[in-house]
């Protein structure tokens, strides 16, 4: 019976460590990796002069959206800025 209890404690510890690592990994992705990839993507779109992005900027200005540069618009469109 002691062996089963010891194995259950070890299993619990392993599961707890996996859950903690998953939470830390998810937080890193959401707050560090994802925003840096969005910024990189927006910068590349501007450098390539992405026609779709510029068309969206023009449409938003026609509809009376807040003025801002193309980079800020791209960040807002990607959900990074408000």
Buried (B, 14 or more C-beta within 10 A) or exposed (E): EEEEEEEEEEEEEEEEEEEEEEEEEEEEEEEEEBBEEBBEBBEEBBEEEBEEBBEBBEEBEEEEEEEBEBBBBBBBBBEBBE
